[in-house]
């Protein structure tokens, strides 16, 4: 299936989940009876502004990922992840370059299952900006402990918590990722920081405290509370 001229969601489901302390990778954890990855597939699938989905899976989970992702009509491809998150995104972008370059991509971590509103915010901003990164303001006081153990107090209004999905125009983010690969750089924590490093301009969009990332077992009760909130 060609994807030229479209907006594609890249769904990262390739983590091993070592911090999750469960027998299964966290993308398959059943949250209220539904695998975490399915929450993201449903949101991307229901968005009128998303034309297709590429899913990145972990080496040992291909069959399980395919069984969940392929029934979704918007799924246009699956690819095995790389050694790092950054490498996994690059493999998804390279796949898209092969099957027909889309206009835009949104890149999302599937362990953020409650991103409906943030997705639409990002897509709206992406019409007028080359890269859109959802962020949340920090309300806590911040301390910075220097190498000399000296303590300073950064201005918290200058700092933000970064979320996904992050949106980009495809040619720009693919070019930036290729430069990183050519320079053997594999240490960028997210796509926005990589894009900015190679000269891209970022638009900071409104994120949401509800767009939580499920990382450890302690996050599960919070996620269940959010689900109850959404159902009321």
N, C-alpha and C positions, 0 to 999 in steps of 0.2 A: 504494500500500500504506500503510495507517495504521500509526502507530508509538506510539499512545497507550498509556501504562502500561508502556512497555518501557525497556530500556537500550540505547542506541545508541552505537556507536563512530564518532567523527568522525576520519577519516584525512586528514591534511594532506599532499598530494602536489603542491603548487603552487609550490615553490621553483624558481628558475632555476639554482641551483647554480654561481654564478660562482666560488666558491672551489674547486670540484671540479676545474676545469681539464680537463674532458673535453668531447668533441663533443656529448654528450647530457646532458640533465638527470639529476642523480644518482639520482632515483627510478626511472630506467629502466636504470641500470647493472646489468650482469649479474654478480652475485656467485655464483660457482660455477654459472653457467648460468641463474640465475633473477633476474629484475628485482627490485630492492630493494623496490618497492611490493608485490610479491606475497608477500614474507615477512610483512609486516604484515597483508595481507588474509587469509592463511591462519591466522594466530594469532587474529585477531578472529573469523574464521569458525568456528574450532574451539572457541571458548570457549562453554560451555553458558550462560553468564550474559550473553552479548551477543546481542541479538535482531535487530540490523540494523546496517548500515554506510552512512555517507555519506562520499563521497570528494570532496575538493576538488582540482581540477586547475589547472595553469597554462594561461594563455590559448591557447598554441600546441600544447597536448598533449591536447586533448579526445579526439580519435579514438583515440590510443594508450592513453590512460587508460581509456576505455570498453572497449576490446578486452580489457583485462586485468581490469577490475573487474566488468563486467556479468555475466560467467559465474558469479560467486559468488552463491549463492542468497540470502545475507543482504544484498546490496547493495540499498538502498532509494532511493538518490538520488545524483546527482552535481551539483556546482555549480562554476562557475569562481571561482578565487580573487580576492582583492582586491589592493590596492597593498601591503599589509603582511600579516604573519602574523595580526595581530589582526583585520584586515578580513576575511581569509579565514575565520577561525573564526566571525565574526559572520554571514557569508553562509550558512555551514552551519547555524548555529542558526536563522536566519530561515527557511531551507528546512524545517527540522523543525517550526517553529511553523506552517507552512502545511499540512503533510501530517498533522499530529496530534502534539501535544506529548508527548514521552516523559517518563518519570519521571526518568531519569538519563542522563548522557552521560559518555563518557570521550574525551578529546581527545588525539590521538597524532600525533607527527611520523613519517612513514613511513621516514625515514632512520635510525630506531632499530629494526633488524630483530630484535633478540634480547630481547624484552620479555615473554615468556610469564609468568614468575614474578611480575614487577612488576605486570602486568595483574591477576592474581588477588589480589595483595596489596591493590591499590587497590580492586578491587570488593568485597573482604571488608570493608574499612574504611568503604566508602561506605554500607554498610547502617546505620551508626550515626553518621555524620558528614556535614555538609553539603558539604564539599569535601575532597578527599584529594590530596595532592601527594607523589609519591615523591622521596626525597632520598638522597644518599650523603654520608657524613662525609668531611671533608677531612683527609688525612694529612700533607700538606706544610706546612712553615712558611709563613706569609703575611706579606708586607710591605705596608704602605700608605704610598704616597708622596703627601703633601699638596700643595696648590697652592703652598705656600712651599718645596717640595722637602724638607720635614722628613719623617723616616722614623719610622713607628710599627709596632709588632708587634701586630696584632689577635689575640684569642684564637680559635684555629681551631675550638674546640668550639662557638663561637657562629655558625659559618658552615656552610653545606651547599651541595653541588652539586645542582641541581634537574634532574629528568628528566620525561619523559612515559612513559606516559599519565597525564593528570591527570583526576580524576573529580569530577563536580558533580551536584547536583540541577538538572534542566533549568531550571525557572522562575527559580531564583536566578542562575545564570550568564547566562541570556539577559537578565534585567533589568539586570545589571551591564554587560554588553556594550552594551545599548541606551543606558545612561547615558553610557558612554564615547563612543559615536557622537554623541549629542546635544551633548556638550561638546567635540566635535571633537578628542578624544584618540585618537591612533593609535600611541602610542609604548610601549605596555606590552610587555615582552619575552616574557611568557607569560600564560596565563589565570589562574594562581594570584595573580600580582602584581596583575592587574586586579581580581580578585574581592576581594582583601584591601583594596585602595584604596577600594572602594565599601562597605566595612564587613563583608565576609564573614569567617568564621572558617575557618582552614585547619588540617587535620590532616596532619602530616608522617608519611608512611608509609615503610616500608623500600624503598629502591631497590636497584639492583644494579650493581656495576662492569661486569658483562657487558652491561648495557643501554647500549651505546655509541652515540654519534651519529656517523654517517659524514659528514664534512664536507670533508675534503681527500683527495688521493690517498694520503697517508701512512696513512690509516685503513684502507685496503683490506687490506694484509697482516695487520693485527690482526684484522679481521673474518674473514678466511679461517682464521686460527689458532683463533678462537672456533668456527667451524664444524667444524673438525677435533676440537676438544674435545667438542662436542656429539655428534659421531658415534661417539666412542670408547665 
